[in-house]
C-alpha cells in the first residue's frame, strides 16, 4: 500500500483513542478524512474542528465517493452496515493495527508494549526524545498533556508507537527498539490462557529488527538470545533507579546505567510503577545519545496523561484524582500511588469494572485490590463490546470483599451516595464511561 496514493481515508470507529491518532496522521498528510462513530465525544468534536467529517448513525448515504482506504477497529461488530458495505463492494479494508504497521515501516520505530503502562511510557519516551532534540512522531493511547493530543507530528525519522497486545495487534510491528513493561494475564477472551499471551509477547520481541534493541522490565522472563537485550527497573536491571523516594509530591531517584549514571532525577508522576516506566524512557534516551541534562529536564516537566492518575481537583480539604485503571494490577498501582502521596488520609475509591469477561476472570484480584481502600463505591459493569454473561455482575466482586465499607451503586445513585460520604482523597477508577462523572464530581467538591 503506497501512502502517497491515499487521498480519501474512511474510519469506522474514528472516535477510539488509537483510531483518532491514525486519523490525525492522515489528516496531517493532507488526505481527506471521513468517519463514523457511535457517540459524539469531546475527542470527535476536536477531530471535526481539525477538518474531519464525522457522523454518528450507520448510514450508507454518508459515505463519500472514491474512498482509497477503509480503516476499522476490532471493537466494531462484523454486522456493522458500513463495514459490510465496504467489504461487499471490494474496498481496501484494513484493521487499525495493520495500517499502523504499514506506516511504521517507513520510520525507525520505538514500540512500547505491555499489559499496563503503555500510554504513560510512550508519552514519556516521546517527551524525552523531543526535549532532547529528536523531533519524533508519536502514536499514543491517550491524550498526553504536554502535547494536548494522542498524535504528535515529527520531522525526524523516529516514531514512538504504542504496541497493543489486544487481538495480537502488535505483531504488525517490526520495531528498532522494543519495550516490554508487563505481561500480566489480560484479554483472556482473546488468548484463553496466560501462557498463550506470554508466547505472543515473545513473538513480538522476536520481530525486532536486526541490530535493534529489546528493553524489558527486570524480572520478566523474555530473554531472546538473538537480540541485543537489556533490563530496566527499580533497584534492579541494567538501567536501574536507586534511592527512590517521594519528596514534595515528586518521585526522586538516581540512575545507574551501562551508559552514564544520573543523580537526583525529579519526576512529576507518583508511584513506583511510573518511575519504572520512566526508566524505560531513560534507557531509550541514553541509547539514542540524549544528554543527561535534557533527560532530567524532560522528566521534571512531564505533565502526565489525561485519565492516568490525573489530578482533577484539590483544595485544603479534598483531593480528587481520576485514573484509567481497569485490571487488578493497575488498581493496586493507583491506590499505592495515592497512599505514597497521602499516607495519613482517608482514600475513597469509585470503581467501574470494564467487561463481563474481565470481571469474571479477575474477580479475586479486584476484590483484594479494592479491599485496600478506606471506602469503596462499586458501580455496575461497563460492557463495552460484550454481551452480558449469566451470573456475572459487580456483586460477585462485592461478595468476595472483606472491607465492610463498600457500597454497590448505579450511575443513577452514585452522586447521591457520594454526597452522603465524608470525602478526603477521592479516586475514580475504570476504563468505561466513568469519566462522564468527572465533571459532576468536581463541581460537587467545588461547592
C-alpha positions in Angstrom: 0.0 0.0 0.0 1.5 3.3 -1.1 0.7 6.0 1.4 1.2 8.7 -1.3 -1.8 7.4 -3.2 -4.3 7.7 -0.2 -6.2 10.9 -0.8 -9.5 9.9 1.0 -9.5 7.7 4.1 -12.6 6.5 5.9 -12.5 5.3 9.6 -15.2 3.0 11.1 -14.9 3.8 14.8 -13.0 7.1 14.4 -13.5 8.2 18.0 -11.4 5.4 19.5 -8.1 6.6 21.0 -5.9 4.6 18.6 -8.1 5.2 15.6 -8.2 9.0 16.1 -4.4 9.1 16.3 -4.3 7.4 12.9 -7.0 9.8 11.6 -4.8 12.8 12.7 -1.8 11.3 10.9 -3.7 11.1 7.6 -5.3 14.5 8.1 -1.8 15.9 8.7 -0.6 14.3 5.4 -3.3 16.3 3.6 -5.7 13.4 3.0 -9.5 14.0 3.4 -10.6 12.1 6.5 -14.2 10.8 7.0 -15.6 8.6 9.7 -18.4 7.0 11.7 -18.6 6.6 15.5 -21.4 5.5 17.8 -21.3 8.6 20.0 -20.2 12.2 19.8 -17.4 12.9 22.4 -15.0 15.7 23.2 -12.5 13.9 21.1 -14.7 13.6 18.0 -15.7 17.3 18.3 -11.9 18.1 18.3 -11.4 16.0 15.2 -14.2 17.8 13.4 -12.6 21.2 14.4 -9.4 19.9 12.8 -11.2 19.4 9.5 -12.5 15.8 9.6 -16.1 14.9 8.7 -17.8 12.6 11.2 -21.4 11.2 11.6 -23.0 9.1 14.3 -25.6 6.8 12.7 -24.9 3.8 10.5 -25.8 5.4 7.2 -24.5 4.4 3.8 -25.5 7.8 2.3 -22.8 9.4 4.5 -20.1 7.5 2.7 -18.3 9.7 0.2 -17.2 8.7 -3.3 -13.7 7.5 -4.2 -12.6 6.2 -0.8 -9.0 4.9 -1.1 -8.7 3.1 2.2 -11.1 2.0 5.0 -9.7 1.6 8.5 -11.7 -0.2 11.2 -11.2 -1.2 14.8 -11.9 -4.7 16.2 -14.3 -3.0 18.6 -16.7 -2.6 15.7 -19.0 -5.6 15.2 -18.9 -7.5 11.9 -22.6 -6.8 11.4 -22.0 -3.1 11.1 -23.8 -1.9 8.0 -21.0 0.4 6.7 -18.3 -2.2 7.3 -20.4 -4.9 5.5 -20.9 -2.5 2.6 -17.2 -1.7 2.2 -16.3 -5.4 2.2 -19.1 -6.4 -0.3 -18.1 -3.6 -2.7 -14.4 -4.6 -2.6 -12.9 -1.5 -0.9 -9.4 -1.9 0.6 -10.5 -2.6 4.2 -7.7 -2.9 6.9 -7.5 -3.1 10.7 -6.1 -0.2 12.5 -3.0 -2.2 13.7 -2.2 -3.3 10.1 -2.3 0.4 8.9 -0.1 1.4 11.8 2.4 -1.4 10.8 2.5 -0.1 7.2 3.2 3.5 8.4 5.9 2.3 10.8 7.8 0.5 8.0 8.9 3.9 6.6 10.1 5.0 10.1 12.6 4.0 12.8 10.2 2.6 15.4 10.2 2.5 19.2 7.3 0.2 20.1 6.1 0.2 23.7 4.3 -3.0 24.7 2.8 -4.3 28.0 -0.5 -5.1 29.6 -0.1 -2.0 31.7 1.9 1.3 31.3 2.0 1.6 27.5 0.4 5.0 27.2 2.3 6.6 30.1 5.6 5.2 28.9 5.2 6.0 25.2 4.2 9.6 26.2 7.3 9.9 28.4 9.5 8.5 25.7 8.1 11.0 23.1 8.5 13.9 25.5 12.1 12.9 26.5 13.1 12.5 22.8 11.6 15.8 21.7 13.1 17.6 24.7 16.5 16.1 23.7 16.3 17.3 20.1 14.8 14.2 18.3 11.7 15.5 16.6 9.9 12.2 16.7 6.4 11.3 15.5 4.2 9.6 18.2 1.0 7.5 18.1 -0.3 7.4 21.7 -3.1 5.6 23.5 -4.2 8.7 25.5 -4.2 12.5 25.5 -0.7 13.5 26.6 -0.9 16.8 28.5 2.5 18.0 27.1 1.1 17.6 23.5 -2.6 18.1 24.2 -3.1 15.2 21.8 -2.7 11.5 21.2 -0.7 12.1 18.0 2.4 14.2 17.5 3.8 15.0 14.1 7.6 14.9 13.9 10.1 15.8 11.2 12.8 13.2 12.2 12.6 9.6 11.1 11.9 8.2 14.6 8.4 7.2 15.7 7.1 6.2 19.1 4.2 3.7 18.8 2.0 2.2 21.5 2.1 -1.5 20.7 -1.3 -3.0 21.7 -1.4 -6.7 22.6 -5.3 -6.8 22.3 -6.2 -9.0 19.3 -2.4 -9.6 18.7 -2.3 -6.1 17.1 1.4 -5.5 17.9 2.5 -8.4 15.7 2.1 -6.0 12.7 5.1 -4.0 14.0 8.8 -4.6 13.4 10.5 -2.2 15.9 14.0 -0.9 16.0 13.6 -0.6 19.8 11.1 -2.9 21.5 10.0 -2.2 25.1 8.0 -4.7 27.3 6.7 -3.3 30.6 4.4 -6.1 31.8 2.8 -9.4 30.8 0.1 -9.9 33.4 -2.9 -12.1 32.4 -5.4 -10.0 30.5 -7.6 -10.3 27.4 -8.3 -13.9 28.2 -11.3 -13.6 25.9 -8.8 -13.5 23.1 -5.9 -15.6 24.4 -7.6 -18.2 26.5 -4.6 -18.8 28.7 -1.9 -16.6 30.3 0.9 -18.8 28.7 -0.5 -18.0 25.2 -0.4 -14.3 26.0 3.2 -14.6 27.1 4.1 -16.6 24.0 2.7 -13.7 21.9 4.9 -11.2 23.7 7.9 -13.4 22.8 6.8 -13.4 19.2 6.5 -9.5 19.3 10.1 -9.2 20.7 11.4 -11.6 18.1 10.2 -9.2 15.4 12.7 -6.5 16.5 14.9 -5.6 13.5 18.5 -7.0 13.2 20.8 -4.6 15.1 17.8 -3.4 17.2 17.4 -3.4 20.9 15.0 -5.0 23.3 14.3 -3.4 26.7 12.4 -5.5 29.2 11.3 -4.8 32.8 13.5 -6.6 35.2 12.0 -9.9 36.3 10.1 -10.6 33.2 11.2 -13.9 31.5 11.6 -12.7 27.9 15.3 -13.3 27.2 15.9 -13.6 23.4 19.4 -14.9 22.6 19.3 -13.5 19.0 18.6 -9.9 20.1 20.5 -7.2 22.0 18.7 -7.3 25.3 18.7 -5.1 28.4 16.5 -4.8 31.5 15.3 -1.8 33.5 13.6 -1.4 36.9 13.8 0.0 40.4 16.8 -1.3 42.4 17.3 -3.9 39.6 18.1 -4.3 35.9 20.8 -2.9 33.6 19.1 0.5 33.8 18.2 0.9 37.5 16.5 3.6 39.6 18.2 3.7 43.0 17.4 5.6 46.2 13.7 6.0 45.1 11.6 8.3 47.4 8.7 10.7 47.3 9.8 14.3 48.1 7.4 17.3 47.9 5.0 15.4 45.8 7.7 14.3 43.3 9.3 10.9 42.7 13.1 11.3 43.1 15.8 8.8 42.3 19.3 8.2 40.9 20.0 6.3 37.8 22.6 3.5 37.4 23.2 2.5 33.8 25.7 1.0 31.4 26.0 4.4 29.7 26.0 7.3 32.2 24.8 7.4 35.8 22.5 10.3 36.6 21.9 11.7 40.1 18.9 13.4 41.6 16.3 12.8 38.9 13.0 14.6 39.8 9.9 13.1 38.1 6.4 14.6 38.2 4.4 11.3 38.4 3.6 9.5 41.6 4.0 5.8 42.2 7.0 3.4 41.8 5.3 1.9 38.7 5.6 5.3 36.9 9.2 5.7 37.8 9.7 2.2 36.3 8.1 3.5 33.1 10.4 6.5 33.3 13.4 4.1 33.5 12.4 2.6 30.1 12.3 6.1 28.6 15.7 6.9 30.2 17.2 3.7 28.6 15.9 4.7 25.2 17.2 8.3 25.6 20.6 7.1 26.5 20.7 4.6 23.6 19.9 7.5 21.3 22.6 9.7 22.8 20.4 12.3 24.5 22.3 14.4 27.1 21.5 13.7 30.7 20.5 17.4 31.4 17.8 17.1 28.8 16.7 13.7 30.3 16.3 15.4 33.7 14.6 18.5 32.2 12.1 16.3 30.4 11.2 14.2 33.4 10.8 17.3 35.6 8.5 18.9 33.0 6.3 15.9 32.1 2.7 16.8 32.7 1.1 13.3 32.5 -1.8 11.9 30.5 -5.4 12.5 30.7 -7.1 9.8 32.9 -3.7 8.4 34.1 -3.6 9.4 37.8 -4.8 12.8 36.7 -5.3 15.4 39.5 -8.7 16.9 38.7 -9.3 19.0 41.8 -7.5 19.9 45.0 -8.1 22.2 48.0 -7.1 22.1 51.6 -10.0 19.6 52.4 -10.1 17.2 49.5 -8.1 15.8 46.6 -9.8 14.2 43.5 -7.8 12.0 41.1 -9.0 10.2 38.0 -7.4 7.0 36.7 -8.0 4.6 33.9 -7.1 1.5 36.0 -9.2 -1.5 34.8 -7.1 -4.5 35.9 -6.3 -5.6 39.5 -2.5 -4.7 39.0 -3.5 -1.2 37.7 -5.9 -0.7 40.6 -3.2 -1.7 43.1 -0.7 0.7 41.5 -3.1 3.6 41.5 -4.1 3.0 45.1 -0.4 2.6 46.2 0.5 5.8 44.4 -2.3 7.6 46.3 -1.1 6.1 49.6 2.5 7.2 48.9 1.4 10.8 48.3 -1.3 11.0 51.1 -0.1 8.4 53.7 -2.3 9.6 56.6 -5.5 10.4 54.7 -8.8 8.5 54.0 -9.0 7.2 50.4 -12.4 6.7 48.8 -12.4 4.8 45.5 -15.2 4.7 42.9 -14.6 1.7 40.6 -16.5 0.8 37.4 -15.5 -2.7 36.3 -14.8 -3.0 32.5 -16.1 -6.1 30.6 -18.0 -9.0 31.9 -15.2 -11.4 30.9 -12.5 -9.5 32.7 -14.7 -9.2 35.9 -15.2 -13.0 35.8 -11.5 -13.7 35.1 -10.1 -11.5 37.8 -12.8 -11.3 40.5 -10.5 -12.3 43.3 -7.8 -9.8 42.2 -10.4 -6.9 42.0 -11.7 -7.7 45.5 -8.2 -7.8 47.0 -7.2 -4.6 45.4 -10.4 -2.7 46.4 -10.1 -4.0 49.9 -7.0 -1.8 50.4 -9.2 1.4 50.1 -10.8 3.0 53.1 -14.2 3.2 51.5 -15.5 1.9 48.1 -18.4 2.8 45.8 -18.7 -0.1 43.3 -20.5 0.7 40.1 -22.2 -1.7 37.6 -20.0 -3.3 34.9 -19.4 -1.3 31.7 -20.0 -3.9 28.9 -18.0 -2.2 26.1 -18.0 -4.7 23.2 -19.6 -7.6 25.2 -23.0 -9.1 25.8 -23.8 -10.0 29.5 -22.5 -13.3 31.0 -25.1 -15.0 33.2 -24.3 -14.7 36.9 -21.6 -12.0 36.3 -22.2 -8.6 37.8 -20.3 -6.2 40.2 -21.9 -8.1 43.1 -19.5 -11.1 42.5 -16.7 -8.7 43.4 -18.7 -7.2 46.3 -19.3 -10.7 47.7 -15.6 -11.6 47.7 -14.6 -8.4 49.5 -13.6 -8.3 53.2 -13.8 -4.5 53.6 -17.2 -3.6 55.2 -17.1 0.0 53.8 -18.2 -1.0 50.3 -21.5 0.2 48.7 -22.9 -1.1 45.4 -24.1 1.9 43.3 -25.5 2.5 39.8 -25.0 5.5 37.6 -28.3 6.9 38.9 -27.4 6.6 42.6 -23.7 7.4 42.5 -23.8 11.1 43.0 -26.3 10.9 45.9 -24.2 8.3 47.7 -21.1 10.5 47.3 -23.0 13.4 48.8 -23.5 11.3 51.9 -19.8 10.3 52.3 -17.1 12.0 54.3 -14.6 12.6 51.5 -10.8 13.3 51.9 -9.0 11.7 48.9 -11.3 10.6 46.0 -10.2 8.2 43.2 -12.4 7.5 40.2 -11.1 4.2 38.6 -12.1 2.4 35.4 -11.9 2.4 31.6 -15.6 2.6 30.8 -17.7 5.8 30.8 -16.9 6.6 34.5 -15.1 9.7 33.0 -18.5 11.2 32.4 -18.8 11.6 36.2 -15.5 13.6 36.5 -17.0 17.0 35.9 -20.1 16.4 38.1 -17.9 15.1 41.0 -15.5 18.1 40.5 -18.5 20.5 40.7 -19.9 18.8 43.8 -16.5 19.1 45.6 -16.1 22.7 44.5 -19.5 23.5 46.1 
